[in-house]
């Protein structure tokens, strides 16, 4: 405790500024350029979503199709190709998602929050686009196949035999692999800088 009779403090011992209000400490600069990250997020989401059309066409070409002649004989034959189509959808979307994610991370160079949004949301949209492209590509074949075996292509029947994803869990394959690739790239970048 200082004595009340000690006198004024000496100029070199003052803790505040010599005049006026105390100086405001400088704020640290945000290392993330949010405007650039927003552009990466929007453009990247569109790019990744558009690549879903390629995956849908690959899925349409590779996945097993329903044999309408076997369907006319036994209704049990309906589900085997559908399970196979879902498995092929998962395989193709994971492989295309892996390739697209690696290419995207190489183009962006130092992926940040915008890349995470682009790969996550874009991957989900791309999987939905791939499902829709495969559905549209095979819709005519499903209707013609039903007509060939003597069935009318009504809404209920066509819904059961359509070429589409039936196990909706396979939709998340693309965004999961895309975010895993992003994590690897962020980890490599952190090791290089650290």
C-alpha positions in Angstrom: 0.0 0.0 0.0 1.3 3.4 -0.8 1.5 6.2 1.7 -0.9 9.1 1.3 2.1 11.4 1.9 4.4 9.9 -0.7 3.6 12.6 -3.3 2.7 12.2 -7.0 4.0 9.3 -8.9 7.0 9.7 -11.0 6.5 10.1 -14.8 8.4 6.8 -15.6 6.2 4.8 -13.3 2.8 5.6 -14.7 0.9 2.7 -16.1 -1.5 4.6 -18.4 -1.0 7.1 -21.2 0.5 10.5 -20.4 -2.7 12.2 -21.6 -6.3 11.4 -22.6 -8.1 8.1 -22.6 -6.2 4.8 -22.5 -5.1 3.5 -25.8 -7.3 0.8 -27.4 -5.3 -2.4 -28.0 -5.2 -3.4 -31.7 -7.7 -6.1 -32.7 -6.2 -9.2 -34.3 -7.0 -9.5 -37.9 -9.4 -12.3 -38.9 -7.3 -14.8 -40.9 -10.3 -15.9 -43.0 -11.4 -13.9 -46.0 -15.1 -14.4 -45.7 -15.9 -12.8 -49.0 -13.6 -15.2 -50.8 -14.9 -18.2 -48.8 -18.5 -17.3 -49.7 -17.6 -17.3 -53.4 -15.8 -20.6 -53.0 -18.9 -22.0 -51.2 -21.4 -20.9 -53.9 -19.2 -21.7 -56.9 -18.0 -25.0 -55.4 -21.5 -26.2 -54.5 -22.7 -25.6 -58.1 -19.6 -27.4 -59.5 -20.0 -30.4 -57.3 -23.7 -30.6 -57.8 -23.3 -30.5 -61.6 -20.9 -33.4 -61.5 -23.7 -35.5 -60.1 -25.1 -35.7 -63.6 -22.0 -37.6 -64.7 -22.3 -39.9 -61.7 -26.0 -40.5 -62.6 -25.1 -41.5 -66.1 -22.3 -43.8 -64.9 -24.8 -45.4 -62.4 -27.4 -45.9 -65.2 -24.8 -47.7 -67.3 -23.3 -49.9 -64.6 -26.2 -50.9 -62.3 -28.2 -54.1 -62.8 -31.6 -53.6 -64.4 -34.9 -55.2 -63.7 -35.9 -58.1 -66.0 -39.5 -57.5 -66.8 -39.9 -61.1 -68.1 -38.7 -62.4 -64.8 -41.1 -60.0 -63.0 -44.0 -61.4 -65.0 -43.1 -64.9 -63.7 -42.3 -64.0 -60.1 -42.6 -60.9 -58.0 -39.6 -61.8 -55.9 -37.3 -60.9 -58.8 -38.2 -57.3 -58.4 -36.0 -56.6 -55.4 -32.6 -58.1 -56.3 -31.8 -55.6 -59.0 -33.0 -52.8 -56.8 -30.6 -53.8 -54.0 -27.9 -54.1 -56.6 -28.7 -50.7 -58.0 -28.5 -49.1 -54.6 -25.1 -50.8 -54.0 -23.8 -49.6 -57.4 -25.1 -46.1 -56.6 -23.1 -46.0 -53.4 -20.0 -47.3 -55.1 -20.2 -44.9 -58.0 -21.1 -41.8 -55.9 -18.3 -42.5 -53.5 -15.7 -42.9 -56.3 -16.9 -39.9 -58.2 -17.2 -37.9 -55.0 -13.6 -38.9 -54.1 -12.3 -37.8 -57.5 -14.3 -34.5 -57.5 -13.2 -33.7 -53.9 -9.5 -34.3 -54.6 -9.7 -32.1 -57.8 -11.7 -29.4 -55.9 -9.2 -29.3 -53.0 -6.2 -29.1 -55.4 -7.8 -26.2 -57.2 -8.7 -24.3 -54.0 -5.2 -25.1 -52.6 -5.9 -24.1 -49.0 -9.5 -25.2 -48.3 -11.4 -23.4 -45.6 -15.0 -23.1 -44.5 -16.2 -22.3 -48.0 -14.7 -25.6 -49.3 -16.4 -27.5 -46.4 -19.8 -26.0 -47.3 -19.2 -26.7 -51.0 -18.2 -30.3 -50.5 -20.8 -31.1 -47.9 -23.8 -29.4 -49.5 -22.6 -29.9 -53.0 -22.0 -33.6 -52.4 -25.5 -34.0 -51.1 -27.0 -32.1 -54.0 -24.8 -34.1 -56.4 -26.1 -37.4 -55.0 -29.7 -36.2 -55.5 -28.9 -35.1 -59.0 -27.3 -38.5 -59.8 -30.4 -40.2 -58.5 -32.6 -38.1 -60.7 -30.5 -38.4 -63.8 -30.5 -42.2 -63.4 -34.3 -42.2 -62.9 -34.9 -40.0 -66.0 -32.5 -42.1 -68.1 -34.3 -45.3 -67.3 -37.9 -44.1 -67.1 -38.7 -44.9 -70.7 -37.1 -48.3 -70.5 -39.3 -49.1 -67.4 -42.5 -48.1 -69.2 -41.6 -50.0 -72.3 -40.6 -53.1 -70.3 -44.0 -53.1 -68.5 -45.8 -52.7 -71.8 -43.8 -55.6 -73.3 -45.0 -58.1 -70.7 -48.6 -56.9 -70.8 -48.8 -54.5 -67.8 -50.2 -51.0 -67.9 -47.7 -48.5 -66.6 -49.8 -47.1 -63.7 -48.4 -44.9 -61.0 -48.2 -47.6 -58.3 -46.6 -50.3 -60.5 -44.1 -47.9 -62.1 -43.1 -46.6 -58.7 -42.2 -50.2 -57.6 -40.1 -51.0 -60.6 -38.5 -47.6 -61.3 -34.7 -47.2 -61.5 -34.1 -45.0 -58.5 -32.4 -45.1 -55.1 -34.6 -47.1 -52.7 -32.2 -47.1 -49.7 -31.9 -43.4 -49.0 -28.9 -43.9 -46.7 -26.7 -44.4 -49.8 -27.3 -40.7 -50.6 -24.9 -39.6 -47.9 -21.9 -41.5 -49.3 -20.8 -38.6 -51.5 -20.8 -35.9 -48.9 -19.1 -38.1 -46.3 -16.3 -39.0 -48.6 -16.0 -35.4 -49.7 -15.6 -34.1 -46.2 -13.2 -36.9 -45.3 -11.0 -35.8 -48.3 -11.3 -32.2 -47.1 -10.1 -33.3 -43.6 -7.1 -35.0 -45.2 -6.2 -31.9 -47.2 -6.6 -29.7 -44.1 -4.4 -32.0 -42.1 -1.7 -32.0 -44.7 -1.8 -28.2 -44.9 -1.5 -28.0 -41.1 1.5 -30.3 -41.1 3.2 -28.2 -43.8 2.7 -25.0 -41.9 3.2 -26.3 -38.4 
